[in-house]
Amino acid sequence: MRTVLIRSPRLWLHAVAGALLSLPPALAAVLAAPPGRPLPLRIAASTVALLAVLAAMGFPRPARTGSVRLANALLGTELPPPAHGTSRDHRLRTTAWLVPHIVMGVAVTTVTFLLLLSAAVFPGVWLTGGGHVSTFGTTVPVGAGWRGVWTPLVSVVTLAVAYVAQGGAAVVRPLALVLLDHRPAERLAAAEEELNRLVGQQRLARELHDSIGHTLTASTIQAAVAGELLNRDPQAARRALASIEETTRSAMDDLDHVLGLLRAGDTPTAPPHTLADLGPLTDGVRQTGAGLRVETRGDLTRVPTAVSREAYRIIQEGLTNALRYGDPSSITLKVTAGEEWLDMELLNLPSGARSSRRRPAGQGLDGIRERVRTLRGETSAGPSYDAEDGRERWRLTARLPLRSPA
C-alpha cells in the first residue's frame, strides 16, 4: 500500500493531463452540433469535429515528444525520445495514444472528484442534523445522532483515490509502450542520431586538445624567450608578452565556444580552421622564436573543405610536437597539393635533452592517425636520417586523398 500511495500523485497528475487534453475536442464537438438541428446530423457533426481535433492534436512532433515525456515522468515508463522528423505513422500512433489517455484521464478525474465529494458531503450532512443526499437519481438518508455515525467512515474512501489512479495507469501504460515506443526504423534512426552526437563530441574534444595544446606550448616557449630578453631587449620581450596575450585570448575563446557546445549538446556552427589559415598559424610559431621554414606547392584553395580542415589540424599538432619535443631552431614544413593527393611533411631536429627515438606518442599523434584514417589516407612518424648532413631528424608525413575512393 505504501508504494501505491507514494506513486498515486504522479499517476493522478497524468490522469488530470488527459482530462485537460479532452477540452479542445469536447469544445469542438459541442460547437459543431448546435441545438435545433436533427439529432443524426448533430451526432455526425460532433463525431467529425471530435476526430478532426484529435488528429490535429496528434499531428505536430511536440505532441509526441510531450506524450513520451509525460509517460516517462508520471507513468514510470522508460520510452526513448522520438527521433527527428515526423511521418504519417508517427502522427497516427500519437493520435491513437491521445484517445485512451483522454478517456482514462476523464474517467479517473471524474471518479476521484465523486469520491472526494462523498467523503466531504456525508459527514457534513450528519454533523448538521441529518437529511438526505441525492446523487445519480438515488437518495441516501443520513440520520442524525448515532444513526449517522457511519458517515465518517465514508471519509476512508479517499484512500481509494490512489487505487483509482493506479488502475487507470495499469490500463494505459501497456498502450504507451506500444504506441509511443520506437519501431525498428525509429530505433535505427535514434541509434544513428546518438552516434552522430558522440562523433560530434569526440570531434569537439579533439579540436579542443589540438587548439589548447598548441597555444600552451607556444605560450610556454614565448614566456621563456621573454624572460631571457627582459633585461637585454625589453622591446622584444614586450612583443613576446603581447603575443602570449593574443594567443591565450584566442584559446580562451575556443575553450568557451567548445564547452558551451558540449553543455548544450550541439554541434559546432562556427567555420573551423582550414589551410587558408595556415599563414597565421605559422606566424604564431615563428613568434616563439622558432626557425620555421614553410614550402607550399600547388593550389591549396582547391583542396576540399573536409580535407583542408583536417590538414590544418594535422599541421597544427605536428608543429606543437616539434616545439614541445624537438629543437625549435630548425623546423621545415612542406605542403603539396597535387592532382590526387595532399602531401604534408614536417621535419625538425631532435632536442638535445631528449632523443627523437624516445619521443612519446601521446594523444597528439593518435589524433593525427585518427584524422588520416578517417579520410583513408596514409601517415608515418619517426626518426629519419638526412643523407646530406647525416643528422637525425624527426619526420612526420601525412597523405590525404583529394577525391573520394570509387
C-alpha positions in Angstrom: 0.0 0.0 0.0 2.9 2.4 0.7 4.2 2.1 -2.8 0.7 2.8 -4.3 0.2 5.8 -2.1 3.6 7.2 -3.0 3.1 6.8 -6.7 -0.6 7.8 -6.9 0.1 11.6 -7.1 2.1 11.2 -10.2 -0.4 8.8 -11.7 -3.2 11.2 -10.8 -1.4 14.1 -12.5 -1.1 12.0 -15.6 -4.9 11.5 -15.5 -5.5 15.2 -15.0 -3.3 15.9 -18.0 -5.5 13.6 -20.0 -8.7 15.3 -18.7 -7.3 18.7 -19.8 -6.5 17.4 -23.2 -10.1 16.4 -23.6 -11.2 20.1 -23.5 -10.3 21.1 -27.1 -12.1 18.1 -28.8 -15.1 18.3 -26.4 -15.5 22.0 -27.1 -15.2 21.4 -30.9 -17.8 18.7 -30.7 -20.3 20.9 -28.8 -19.8 23.9 -31.2 -20.2 21.7 -34.3 -23.7 20.5 -33.2 -25.8 23.5 -32.1 -29.3 22.8 -30.9 -32.1 22.9 -33.4 -30.6 20.6 -35.9 -31.7 16.9 -36.5 -30.2 14.6 -33.9 -28.4 12.3 -36.5 -26.8 15.4 -38.1 -25.7 16.7 -34.7 -24.2 13.3 -33.8 -22.4 13.1 -37.2 -21.1 16.7 -36.9 -19.9 16.2 -33.4 -18.1 13.0 -34.3 -16.3 14.6 -37.3 -15.3 17.6 -35.2 -14.0 15.4 -32.4 -11.9 13.2 -34.7 -10.6 16.3 -36.6 -9.4 18.0 -33.5 -7.8 14.8 -32.1 -6.0 14.3 -35.4 -4.8 17.9 -35.3 -3.6 17.4 -31.7 -1.5 14.4 -32.7 -0.1 16.0 -35.9 2.8 18.1 -34.6 6.0 16.5 -33.4 5.9 18.2 -30.0 2.7 16.3 -29.2 4.6 13.0 -29.5 7.6 14.4 -27.6 5.3 15.7 -24.8 3.4 12.4 -24.6 6.7 10.5 -24.2 8.0 12.8 -21.5 4.7 12.7 -19.6 4.6 8.9 -19.7 8.2 8.6 -18.6 7.8 11.1 -15.7 4.4 10.1 -14.5 3.7 6.6 -15.6 7.1 5.2 -14.9 7.9 4.1 -18.4 11.3 4.3 -20.0 10.5 5.3 -23.5 13.2 6.7 -25.7 12.8 10.2 -27.1 11.3 10.5 -30.5 13.7 10.5 -33.5 13.9 13.7 -35.6 11.3 14.0 -38.2 7.7 13.1 -38.3 5.9 10.6 -40.5 2.3 9.5 -41.1 2.9 6.5 -38.8 4.1 8.8 -36.0 1.0 11.0 -36.3 -1.4 8.2 -36.4 0.1 6.5 -33.4 0.3 9.7 -31.4 -3.4 10.3 -32.1 -4.2 6.7 -31.2 -2.4 7.3 -27.9 -4.3 10.5 -27.1 -7.6 8.7 -27.2 -7.0 6.2 -24.3 -5.1 8.9 -22.4 -8.0 11.3 -22.7 -10.6 8.6 -21.8 -8.6 7.4 -18.9 -8.0 10.9 -17.7 -11.6 11.9 -17.8 -12.7 8.7 -16.0 -10.1 8.8 -13.3 -10.7 12.5 -12.7 -14.4 12.1 -12.5 -14.3 9.2 -10.1 -11.8 11.0 -7.9 -14.0 14.0 -7.7 -17.0 11.9 -6.8 -15.1 10.0 -4.1 -13.7 13.2 -2.5 -17.1 14.9 -2.7 -18.8 11.9 -1.0 -16.1 11.9 1.7 -17.0 15.6 2.5 -20.8 15.6 2.0 -22.0 12.7 4.0 -20.2 13.6 7.3 -21.2 17.2 6.7 -24.9 16.4 6.5 -24.7 14.2 9.6 -23.0 16.9 11.6 -25.7 19.4 10.6 -28.5 17.3 11.9 -29.0 14.7 9.2 -31.0 14.7 5.9 -31.0 13.2 2.5 -28.2 13.1 -0.1 -29.3 12.7 -3.7 -26.8 11.6 -6.3 -27.3 10.0 -9.7 -31.0 9.6 -9.2 -30.5 7.8 -5.8 -31.4 9.3 -2.5 -29.4 8.2 0.6 -30.8 9.1 4.0 -28.4 10.3 6.6 -29.8 10.0 10.1 -29.0 12.3 13.0 -27.1 11.3 16.1 -26.0 7.7 16.5 -27.9 6.7 13.3 -25.5 8.6 11.1 -22.3 7.5 12.9 -21.4 5.5 9.8 -20.9 8.7 7.7 -17.4 9.5 9.0 -16.4 6.1 7.7 -17.1 7.3 4.2 -14.0 9.5 4.5 -11.8 6.5 4.2 -12.8 6.3 0.5 -10.2 9.0 -0.1 -7.7 6.1 0.1 -9.5 4.6 -2.9 -8.3 7.6 -5.0 -4.8 6.1 -5.1 -6.2 2.8 -6.4 -8.3 4.6 -8.9 -5.2 6.3 -10.3 -3.3 3.1 -10.2 -6.0 1.3 -12.1 -6.1 3.9 -14.8 -2.3 3.7 -15.2 -2.4 -0.1 -15.4 -4.8 0.3 -18.4 -2.8 2.9 -20.4 0.8 2.0 -19.5 0.9 -1.0 -21.8 -0.7 1.1 -24.6 2.1 3.7 -24.1 4.7 1.0 -24.6 3.0 0.0 -27.9 2.0 3.4 -29.3 4.9 5.7 -28.1 7.8 3.3 -28.3 10.1 3.2 -31.3 9.5 1.0 -34.3 12.7 -0.8 -35.7 13.2 2.0 -38.2 12.9 4.6 -35.4 15.4 2.7 -33.2 17.9 2.7 -36.1 17.4 6.4 -36.6 17.8 7.1 -32.9 21.0 5.0 -32.8 22.4 6.9 -35.8 21.4 10.2 -34.1 23.2 9.2 -30.9 26.2 8.0 -32.9 26.4 11.4 -34.7 26.1 13.2 -31.3 29.0 11.1 -29.9 31.1 11.7 -33.0 30.4 15.4 -32.8 31.5 15.5 -29.1 34.6 13.5 -29.9 35.5 15.9 -32.7 35.0 18.9 -30.3 37.2 17.3 -27.7 39.9 16.6 -30.4 39.7 20.2 -31.7 40.0 21.5 -28.1 43.0 19.3 -27.5 44.8 20.5 -30.6 44.0 24.1 -30.1 44.7 24.4 -26.4 47.8 22.1 -26.7 49.3 24.3 -29.4 48.6 27.5 -27.6 50.1 26.3 -24.3 53.2 25.0 -26.0 53.7 28.3 -27.9 53.0 30.4 -24.9 55.5 28.4 -22.7 58.2 29.0 -25.3 57.3 32.7 -25.7 57.4 33.2 -21.9 60.9 31.6 -21.7 62.0 33.9 -24.6 60.5 37.0 -22.9 62.3 36.1 -19.6 65.7 35.9 -21.4 65.1 39.1 -23.3 63.6 41.1 -20.4 66.9 42.9 -19.5 68.7 42.6 -22.8 66.0 43.7 -25.2 62.9 44.9 -23.4 61.1 45.8 -26.6 61.4 42.2 -27.9 60.3 40.9 -24.5 57.2 43.1 -24.7 56.4 41.8 -28.2 56.7 38.2 -26.9 54.3 39.0 -24.0 51.8 40.7 -26.3 51.9 37.5 -28.5 51.2 35.4 -25.4 48.3 37.6 -24.5 46.9 37.3 -28.1 47.2 33.6 -28.4 45.9 32.8 -24.9 42.9 35.1 -25.5 42.2 33.2 -28.7 42.5 29.9 -26.9 40.1 31.1 -24.2 37.5 31.9 -26.9 37.9 28.4 -28.4 37.6 26.9 -24.9 34.4 28.9 -24.1 32.9 28.0 -27.5 33.6 24.3 -27.3 32.5 24.0 -23.6 29.3 25.8 -24.5 28.6 23.4 -27.3 29.3 20.4 -25.1 26.9 21.7 -22.4 24.2 22.3 -24.9 24.8 19.1 -26.8 25.0 21.0 -30.0 27.4 20.7 -33.0 29.7 23.5 -33.9 28.3 26.2 -36.1 31.4 28.4 -36.5 33.6 27.7 -39.5 36.6 25.6 -38.5 40.2 26.5 -39.4 41.4 25.3 -42.9 44.6 25.6 -44.9 43.5 29.2 -45.6 44.5 29.9 -42.0 48.0 28.4 -42.4 49.7 31.8 -42.5 48.5 32.9 -39.1 49.4 29.5 -37.6 53.0 29.6 -38.9 53.4 33.2 -37.9 52.4 32.3 -34.4 55.0 29.6 -34.3 57.7 32.0 -35.6 56.8 34.4 -32.8 58.0 31.8 -30.3 61.5 32.3 -31.8 61.3 29.1 -33.8 63.2 28.8 -37.1 60.3 27.6 -39.2 60.7 27.3 -43.0 57.4 26.7 -45.0 57.2 25.4 -48.5 53.9 25.1 -50.3 53.3 23.8 -53.8 50.1 23.6 -55.8 46.8 25.5 -55.2 45.7 24.9 -51.6 42.4 26.7 -52.2 41.2 23.8 -54.4 41.6 21.3 -51.5 38.2 20.1 -50.4 36.9 21.7 -47.2 36.9 18.4 -45.2 40.4 17.6 -46.2 41.6 21.2 -45.7 40.1 21.3 -42.2 41.8 18.0 -41.1 45.1 19.0 -42.8 45.2 22.2 -40.8 44.7 20.3 -37.5 47.4 17.7 -38.5 49.9 20.5 -39.2 49.0 22.3 -36.0 49.5 19.2 -34.0 52.8 18.4 -35.8 54.1 21.9 -35.1 53.0 21.6 -31.5 55.0 18.4 -31.1 58.0 19.9 -32.8 58.0 22.9 -30.4 57.4 20.6 -27.4 59.8 17.8 -28.0 62.2 18.9 -30.6 64.7 21.7 -31.3 62.6 24.6 -32.5 65.6 26.3 -34.2 65.2 24.2 -37.4 61.7 23.2 -38.5 60.7 22.6 -42.1 57.1 22.2 -43.2 56.2 21.1 -46.8 52.7 21.1 -48.1 52.0 19.9 -51.6 48.6 19.9 -53.3 48.7 17.5 -56.3 46.0 16.3 -58.6 45.0 13.3 -56.4 46.7 13.8 -53.1 47.6 16.4 -50.5 51.0 15.6 -49.1 52.4 17.1 -45.8 55.8 16.6 -44.4 57.2 18.1 -41.2 60.9 17.8 -40.3 62.7 19.0 -37.2 65.9 18.3 -35.2 65.5 16.3 -32.0 66.1 18.2 -28.8 69.4 17.8 -27.2 67.8 16.8 -23.9 65.6 14.1 -25.5 66.3 11.7 -28.3 63.7 11.6 -31.0 63.6 7.8 -30.7 62.1 8.3 -27.2 59.6 10.9 -28.2 56.3 10.0 -26.6 53.4 9.3 -28.9 50.7 10.9 -26.7 47.3 11.8 -27.8 48.6 14.2 -30.5 50.0 11.5 -32.8 47.0 9.3 -32.1 44.7 12.2 -33.1 46.7 12.6 -36.3 46.4 8.9 -37.2 42.7 9.0 -36.5 42.2 12.0 -38.7 44.2 10.4 -41.5 42.5 7.1 -41.1 39.0 8.8 -41.3 39.9 10.2 -44.7 41.5 7.0 -45.8 45.0 8.5 -46.1 48.5 7.5 -45.1 50.7 8.7 -42.3 54.0 7.9 -40.7 56.1 9.4 -37.8 59.5 8.5 -36.6 63.2 9.3 -36.8 64.8 9.8 -40.2 68.4 10.4 -41.3 69.3 13.2 -43.6 71.6 11.8 -46.3 73.1 15.3 -46.9 74.3 16.2 -43.4 74.0 12.8 -41.8 71.9 14.2 -39.0 68.9 12.5 -37.4 65.6 14.3 -37.8 62.1 13.7 -36.6 59.9 13.2 -39.7 56.1 13.3 -39.8 54.3 12.7 -43.0 50.6 12.6 -43.9 49.0 11.9 -47.2 45.3 12.7 -47.8 43.3 11.8 -50.9 41.6 14.8 -52.6 38.9 12.6 -54.1 36.7 10.0 -52.5 37.8 6.4 -53.5 35.5 4.8 -56.0 
